[in-house]
Amino acid sequence: MKKKVLILGVCSLLLCGCGKIPTLSNGDEAVVTFKEDEMISANDFYEEIKNSFGLDTLLNMIDKHIFEAEFPDEMENGEAYAEAAIDQLRTNYETEEELLQALQYYGYQTVEAYQNFWYISYMQNVAIEAYVKNNITEEELQDYYDNDVYPDMTISHILITPDVTDDMSDEEKEEAENTAKEEIENIIDELNEAKDNGEDIETTFAKLAKEYSEDDDTKDDGGNLGEINIGSLDSNYDELIKAANSLKDGEYSTEVITTELGYHVILKTKTGEKASYDDSVDTMKDAITEDKLNNDQSLMVDAIRYYRDLYELDIVDSELDNQYSIYMNNLINTYENTSSNS
């Protein structure tokens, strides 16, 4: 049964410990005492912090409670993720004192607070992805299967990398890019000429790859990348798969293919079988989820609202509840504007 999430008394968390807690004459517990029995009460402290960083702290507590209840199997992964984050940060500092000083500069009073931030971030991402994935329709899956799931293909390529360096001017970089692109265009012209002359394209392609390609791993093997598919190699090669899908076996690309690696021409030599719909469902859901979150960040807000509604979130403190309403409205408006402008 789902539990209602209520505000936890902040002072109860801050004041727990051994020993007797001092009290004021009216019975309020104290967090600070001064001479002559003067004190700062827990109630005053609570009222002060809730109007500064109280909402942030509360939302972290809310999300931690909900996401641990929804995804208990991910808690260990979240802890490992947070531990890795602090270990990575430690490499930048010689002592724990320097590390703590850096964390305090960014608003984290303890190492544990920093780890908690990454832990909650991890659990939040798990929850958001699960929400989006669970709301993918059969129509979306079928459309993705028809248009974006490819058979394995055996492909060769010739790569020309622009001779660009960081110290070049924009004009020099553009000139280097154009030179590399023109070289690929010339290679395509040679392939066209070989085709017109009735020469064997695979033999010609292999010869050109060995002569011109700047992919040292494949050039001596005729540019052969082997049998690949989306995700088989570096993501840059996914563009080659997409381009090859429109080619018949034995055909080469007649338009320059551009990736972050440079400029390519490809030859498709063999088309394998396309994976079945059922075998592709999990990978399709992952890909659709990633694409949706990249293109519509308002889904993150929808997901958070969904889980909080599921757990019947009820912020009892009226001031914090009002802060929460304003915060959520601003968040919704921000992401809606971001999505509409993208």
C-alpha positions as CSV (number, residue, x, y, z in Angstrom):
1,M,0.0,0.0,0.0
2,K,1.3,3.4,-0.9
3,K,2.2,5.7,2.0
4,K,1.4,9.3,2.2
5,V,4.5,11.5,2.3
6,L,4.3,14.2,5.0
7,I,6.8,16.8,6.0
8,L,9.3,15.4,8.4
9,G,10.2,17.7,11.2
10,V,13.6,19.2,10.2
11,C,14.5,19.9,13.7
12,S,14.0,16.2,14.7
13,L,16.7,15.3,12.2
14,L,19.0,18.0,13.2
15,L,18.7,17.6,17.0
16,C,18.8,13.8,17.3
17,G,21.7,12.5,19.4
18,C,22.6,11.5,22.9
19,G,22.1,13.6,26.0
20,K,19.5,15.9,27.3
21,I,18.2,18.7,24.9
22,P,17.9,22.1,26.6
23,T,14.4,23.6,26.6
24,L,13.0,27.2,26.8
25,S,10.6,28.3,29.4
26,N,7.7,27.6,27.0
27,G,8.9,24.1,26.5
28,D,10.4,24.6,23.1
29,E,13.6,22.6,22.5
30,A,16.8,24.6,21.8
31,V,19.5,24.2,19.2
32,V,21.7,27.0,20.6
33,T,22.2,28.2,24.1
34,F,23.8,31.5,25.3
35,K,24.6,32.8,28.8
36,E,21.8,33.7,31.2
37,D,19.7,30.8,29.8
38,E,19.1,32.5,26.5
39,M,18.5,30.1,23.6
40,I,17.5,29.8,19.9
41,S,14.6,27.4,19.8
42,A,14.1,24.6,17.4
43,N,10.9,26.1,16.2
44,D,12.6,29.4,15.4
45,F,15.4,27.5,13.6
46,Y,12.8,25.6,11.6
47,E,11.0,28.7,10.5
48,E,14.3,30.3,9.5
49,I,15.7,27.5,7.4
50,K,12.4,26.6,5.7
51,N,12.4,30.1,4.1
52,S,16.0,29.8,2.8
53,F,17.0,26.3,1.7
54,G,14.2,24.3,3.4
55,L,12.3,23.5,0.1
56,D,15.4,22.0,-1.5
57,T,16.1,19.9,1.5
58,L,12.5,18.7,1.6
59,L,12.4,17.8,-2.1
60,N,15.5,15.7,-1.7
61,M,13.9,13.9,1.2
62,I,10.7,13.4,-0.7
63,D,12.4,12.0,-3.8
64,K,14.7,9.8,-1.8
65,H,11.7,8.3,0.0
66,I,9.7,7.7,-3.2
67,F,12.4,6.4,-5.5
68,E,13.9,4.0,-2.9
69,A,10.4,2.6,-2.4
70,E,9.8,2.3,-6.2
71,F,13.2,1.1,-7.2
72,P,14.9,-0.7,-4.3
73,D,17.0,-2.8,-6.7
74,E,18.7,0.4,-7.9
75,M,19.8,1.6,-4.5
76,E,23.1,-0.2,-4.5
77,N,23.8,1.1,-8.0
78,G,23.0,4.6,-6.8
79,E,25.3,4.3,-3.9
80,A,28.1,3.0,-6.1
81,Y,27.5,5.9,-8.6
82,A,27.6,8.5,-5.8
83,E,30.8,6.9,-4.4
84,A,32.4,7.0,-7.8
85,A,31.5,10.7,-8.1
86,I,33.3,11.6,-4.8
87,D,36.3,9.3,-5.6
88,Q,36.7,11.2,-8.9
89,L,36.5,14.5,-7.2
90,R,39.1,13.4,-4.6
91,T,41.7,13.0,-7.3
92,N,41.8,16.8,-7.6
93,Y,42.7,17.4,-4.0
94,E,45.6,16.2,-1.9
95,T,43.8,16.1,1.5
96,E,40.3,15.6,2.8
97,E,40.5,19.1,4.3
98,E,41.0,20.6,0.8
99,L,38.2,18.5,-0.5
100,L,35.8,19.6,2.2
101,Q,36.7,23.3,1.6
102,A,35.9,22.9,-2.1
103,L,32.6,21.2,-1.3
104,Q,31.6,23.9,1.2
105,Y,32.4,26.5,-1.4
106,Y,29.7,24.9,-3.6
107,G,27.3,24.6,-0.8
108,Y,27.9,21.1,0.5
109,Q,28.8,21.1,4.2
110,T,29.9,17.5,4.2
111,V,31.2,14.8,1.9
112,E,28.0,12.9,2.7
113,A,25.9,15.7,1.5
114,Y,27.7,15.7,-1.9
115,Q,27.3,12.0,-2.2
116,N,23.7,12.3,-1.3
117,F,23.2,14.7,-4.2
118,W,24.6,12.2,-6.7
119,Y,22.7,9.4,-5.2
120,I,19.4,11.2,-5.5
121,S,20.3,12.3,-9.0
122,Y,20.9,8.7,-10.0
123,M,17.6,7.5,-8.5
124,Q,15.8,10.4,-10.1
125,N,17.1,9.5,-13.5
126,V,16.1,5.9,-13.0
127,A,12.6,6.9,-12.2
128,I,12.3,9.4,-15.1
129,E,13.5,6.8,-17.6
130,A,11.2,4.2,-16.2
131,Y,8.2,6.6,-16.5
132,V,9.0,7.5,-20.1
133,K,9.7,3.9,-21.1
134,N,6.4,2.7,-19.5
135,N,4.5,5.2,-21.5
136,I,5.8,4.3,-25.0
137,T,3.0,3.1,-27.2
138,E,2.8,0.1,-29.5
139,E,2.5,2.5,-32.4
140,E,5.7,4.2,-31.5
141,L,7.5,0.9,-31.2
142,Q,6.2,-0.4,-34.5
143,D,7.2,2.9,-36.2
144,Y,10.7,2.7,-34.8
145,Y,11.0,-0.9,-35.8
146,D,9.9,-0.1,-39.4
147,N,12.2,2.9,-39.8
148,D,15.1,2.7,-37.4
149,V,15.9,-0.9,-36.8
150,Y,18.4,-2.1,-39.4
151,P,19.7,-5.5,-40.4
152,D,23.4,-6.3,-39.8
153,M,25.4,-5.0,-42.8
154,T,28.9,-5.6,-44.0
155,I,30.4,-2.2,-44.9
156,S,33.7,-0.8,-46.0
157,H,34.6,2.9,-45.8
158,I,37.1,5.4,-46.9
159,L,37.8,8.2,-44.4
160,I,39.4,11.5,-45.0
161,T,40.0,13.6,-41.9
162,P,40.3,17.4,-42.1
163,D,43.8,18.6,-41.2
164,V,42.5,21.0,-38.5
165,T,44.4,22.2,-35.4
166,D,43.3,24.3,-32.5
167,D,45.5,27.2,-33.3
168,M,43.9,27.7,-36.8
169,S,41.7,30.6,-37.6
170,D,38.1,30.0,-38.5
171,E,38.9,30.6,-42.2
172,E,41.8,28.1,-42.1
173,K,39.6,25.5,-40.4
174,E,37.0,26.0,-43.1
175,E,39.6,25.6,-45.8
176,A,40.9,22.4,-44.3
177,E,37.3,21.0,-44.1
178,N,36.6,21.9,-47.7
179,T,39.9,20.3,-48.8
180,A,39.0,17.0,-47.1
181,K,35.5,17.0,-48.4
182,E,36.8,17.7,-52.0
183,E,39.1,14.7,-51.6
184,I,36.2,12.4,-50.8
185,E,34.3,13.8,-53.7
186,N,37.2,13.0,-56.0
187,I,37.2,9.5,-54.7
188,I,33.5,9.2,-55.5
189,D,34.3,10.4,-59.0
190,E,36.9,7.7,-59.4
191,L,34.4,5.1,-58.3
192,N,31.9,6.5,-60.8
193,E,34.5,6.3,-63.5
194,A,35.3,2.7,-62.6
195,K,31.6,1.8,-62.6
196,D,31.2,3.4,-66.1
197,N,34.2,1.3,-67.3
198,G,32.7,-1.9,-66.0
199,E,35.4,-2.4,-63.4
200,D,34.8,-4.5,-60.3
201,I,33.7,-2.0,-57.7
202,E,34.8,-4.0,-54.6
203,T,38.3,-4.3,-56.1
204,T,38.4,-0.6,-57.0
205,F,37.1,0.5,-53.6
206,A,39.7,-1.6,-51.8
207,K,42.5,-0.1,-53.9
208,L,41.3,3.4,-53.2
209,A,40.9,2.7,-49.5
210,K,44.4,1.5,-49.2
211,E,45.7,4.5,-51.1
212,Y,43.6,7.3,-49.6
213,S,41.8,6.3,-46.4
214,E,43.0,7.8,-43.1
215,D,41.5,5.0,-41.0
216,D,44.7,3.1,-40.2
217,D,42.8,0.2,-38.7
218,T,40.9,-0.7,-41.9
219,K,42.7,0.8,-44.9
220,D,45.0,-2.2,-45.5
221,D,41.9,-4.4,-45.5
222,G,40.1,-2.3,-48.1
223,G,38.3,-0.2,-45.5
224,N,36.4,-3.2,-44.3
225,L,34.5,-2.5,-41.1
226,G,33.0,-6.0,-40.9
227,E,29.4,-6.9,-40.2
228,I,28.1,-4.0,-38.0
229,N,24.9,-2.4,-36.8
230,I,23.8,0.6,-34.8
231,G,25.8,0.6,-31.6
232,S,28.4,-1.9,-32.8
233,L,31.2,0.7,-33.0
234,D,31.7,4.3,-32.0
235,S,28.4,6.2,-32.4
236,N,29.9,8.1,-35.3
237,Y,29.7,4.9,-37.4
238,D,25.9,4.8,-36.8
239,E,25.6,7.4,-39.5
240,L,27.3,5.0,-41.9
241,I,24.8,2.3,-41.0
242,K,21.9,4.7,-41.7
243,A,23.4,5.6,-45.1
244,A,24.1,2.0,-46.0
245,N,20.5,1.0,-45.3
246,S,19.4,2.7,-48.5
247,L,22.0,0.9,-50.6
248,K,21.8,-2.4,-52.3
249,D,24.6,-4.9,-51.9
250,G,27.6,-3.9,-54.1
251,E,26.5,-0.2,-54.2
252,Y,28.6,2.7,-52.8
253,S,27.4,6.0,-51.5
254,T,27.4,8.8,-54.1
255,E,27.0,11.6,-51.5
256,V,29.6,12.5,-49.0
257,I,28.8,11.2,-45.5
258,T,29.9,13.6,-42.7
259,T,30.6,12.6,-39.1
260,E,32.7,14.0,-36.3
261,L,35.6,11.8,-37.6
262,G,35.6,13.5,-41.0
263,Y,34.2,12.6,-44.4
264,H,33.4,9.2,-45.7
265,V,32.3,7.2,-48.7
266,I,31.0,3.7,-48.0
267,L,30.5,0.4,-49.9
268,K,27.9,-2.1,-48.8
269,T,28.8,-5.7,-49.6
270,K,26.3,-7.8,-47.7
271,T,22.9,-7.4,-46.0
272,G,22.1,-9.8,-43.1
273,E,18.8,-10.6,-41.4
274,K,16.9,-8.0,-39.5
275,A,16.3,-8.9,-35.8
276,S,12.7,-9.7,-35.0
277,Y,10.3,-7.2,-33.4
278,D,10.2,-9.2,-30.2
279,D,14.0,-9.4,-29.9
280,S,14.2,-5.6,-30.6
281,V,11.7,-4.4,-28.0
282,D,14.1,-3.7,-25.2
283,T,16.7,-1.8,-27.3
284,M,13.9,0.1,-29.1
285,K,12.5,1.3,-25.7
286,D,15.9,2.4,-24.6
287,A,16.5,4.3,-27.9
288,I,13.0,5.9,-27.9
289,T,13.3,6.9,-24.2
290,E,16.7,8.6,-24.8
291,D,15.3,10.4,-27.9
292,K,12.2,11.6,-26.1
293,L,14.2,13.0,-23.1
294,N,16.7,14.7,-25.4
295,N,13.9,16.4,-27.3
296,D,11.3,17.0,-24.6
297,Q,12.6,17.9,-21.2
298,S,9.1,18.6,-19.9
299,L,8.8,14.8,-19.6
300,M,11.1,15.0,-16.6
301,V,8.6,17.2,-14.8
302,D,5.8,15.0,-15.8
303,A,7.6,12.0,-14.4
304,I,8.4,13.7,-11.1
305,R,4.7,14.8,-10.7
306,Y,3.5,11.3,-11.6
307,Y,5.5,9.7,-8.8
308,R,4.6,12.3,-6.2
309,D,0.9,12.0,-7.1
310,L,1.3,8.2,-6.9
311,Y,2.5,8.5,-3.3
312,E,-0.2,11.1,-2.5
313,L,2.3,13.8,-1.6
314,D,0.8,16.1,1.0
315,I,3.0,19.0,2.3
316,V,1.4,19.8,5.6
317,D,3.3,23.1,6.3
318,S,1.3,25.7,4.4
319,E,4.3,28.0,3.7
320,L,6.3,25.2,2.3
321,D,3.3,23.9,0.3
322,N,3.0,27.4,-1.2
323,Q,6.7,27.5,-2.0
324,Y,6.4,24.1,-3.6
325,S,3.4,25.1,-5.8
326,I,5.3,28.2,-7.1
327,Y,8.4,26.1,-7.7
328,M,6.6,23.5,-9.7
329,N,4.7,26.1,-11.8
330,N,8.0,27.8,-12.6
331,L,9.5,24.5,-13.5
332,I,6.7,23.5,-15.8
333,N,6.7,26.9,-17.5
334,T,10.5,26.7,-18.0
335,Y,10.5,23.3,-19.6
336,E,7.4,24.0,-21.7
337,N,9.1,27.1,-23.1
338,T,12.3,25.1,-23.7
339,S,10.5,22.4,-25.5
340,S,8.5,24.9,-27.7
341,N,11.6,26.8,-28.7
342,S,13.6,23.7,-29.6
